[in-house]
Amino acid sequence: QLQLVESGGGLVQPGESLRLSCAASGFTLGYYAIGWFRQAPGKEREGVSCISGSGGSTKYADSVKGRFTISKDNDKNTVYLQMNSLKPEDTAVYYCAAHYYCSGPRITNWGQGTQVTVSS
């Protein structure tokens, strides 16, 4: 069964950094695109970033461009989201999902996500 587990969230102050991890089990990440999504209280889930199966192509939402970096370590079967210069509006539960390609539908169920809270 394809499964992804998110971790690395926490409470930070504005301007600080966090690195989220998305660990895969039951499949090899190198064959799938992985997307990061987030859902803030009272808002719909939105796409944040995506990385292709090869890792050679990445996409970012305009709101995080220049601050967030997505990467993958195929040896560890894990995708990371490095989040720098965090803002209060980045507060949300962050989820990852697998796709055959970044613009395609997800092929994994939503996990529990990891909470990111940016507050002074």
C-alpha positions in Angstrom: 0.0 0.0 0.0 1.3 3.4 -0.9 1.7 5.5 2.2 3.3 8.8 3.0 4.0 10.2 6.5 4.6 13.9 7.2 6.8 15.2 10.0 8.9 18.1 11.1 6.2 20.7 11.9 6.3 22.9 15.0 5.9 26.4 16.5 8.3 29.0 15.2 8.6 32.8 15.2 8.2 34.9 12.0 11.4 34.8 10.0 12.5 31.4 11.3 12.9 28.2 9.4 11.5 24.6 9.4 12.2 21.5 7.4 9.3 19.2 6.7 9.8 15.5 5.8 7.6 13.3 3.7 8.6 9.6 4.1 7.3 7.0 1.7 6.6 3.4 2.4 5.3 0.7 0.0 6.7 2.4 -3.1 9.8 4.0 -4.5 9.6 7.8 -4.6 11.8 8.0 -7.7 8.9 6.9 -9.8 6.4 9.4 -8.6 5.9 13.2 -8.3 5.4 14.4 -4.7 3.4 17.4 -3.9 3.2 19.4 -0.7 -0.2 21.0 0.3 -1.4 23.0 3.2 -4.7 23.8 4.8 -5.1 26.7 7.1 -8.1 27.0 9.5 -11.3 27.9 7.7 -9.6 27.7 4.3 -9.4 25.1 1.5 -6.4 23.0 1.0 -3.9 24.5 -1.4 -0.9 23.3 -3.3 2.4 24.6 -2.1 5.1 22.8 -4.1 5.7 19.7 -6.2 8.8 17.8 -7.4 8.9 15.4 -10.3 9.8 11.7 -10.0 13.3 12.4 -11.2 13.7 15.5 -9.0 14.6 17.5 -12.1 11.5 19.6 -12.1 10.0 21.6 -9.3 7.0 23.9 -8.9 6.0 26.4 -6.3 3.0 28.5 -5.4 3.6 32.2 -5.8 3.1 32.7 -2.1 6.2 30.6 -1.2 8.5 31.2 -4.2 12.0 32.2 -3.0 11.3 31.1 0.6 10.5 27.3 0.3 12.6 24.7 -1.4 11.5 21.2 -2.2 14.0 18.3 -2.6 14.0 14.6 -2.6 16.5 11.9 -1.3 15.7 8.8 -3.2 18.1 6.8 -1.0 16.0 7.7 2.0 12.8 7.6 0.1 11.9 11.0 1.5 10.9 14.3 0.2 11.7 17.5 2.1 10.3 21.0 2.2 12.7 23.5 3.5 10.8 26.6 4.6 12.7 29.8 5.3 11.5 33.3 6.3 8.3 31.9 7.6 5.3 34.2 7.9 2.2 34.0 10.1 0.2 33.3 6.9 2.2 30.1 6.5 0.4 28.7 9.5 -1.4 25.5 8.4 -1.4 21.8 8.5 1.0 20.6 5.8 0.3 17.4 3.8 2.2 15.5 1.1 0.8 13.3 -1.6 2.0 11.3 -4.6 1.1 11.8 -8.2 2.2 10.3 -11.5 3.0 13.8 -12.5 2.8 17.1 -10.7 -0.3 18.4 -12.4 -2.1 15.0 -12.1 -4.5 13.7 -9.5 -3.0 12.4 -6.3 -2.8 8.6 -5.9 -2.3 8.4 -2.2 -4.8 9.2 0.6 -4.3 12.2 2.8 -2.3 11.5 5.9 -2.5 13.2 9.3 -0.2 16.0 8.1 2.1 18.1 10.3 1.1 21.3 12.0 3.2 24.4 11.3 2.5 27.5 13.4 4.2 30.8 12.8 3.6 33.2 15.7 5.4 35.7 17.8 
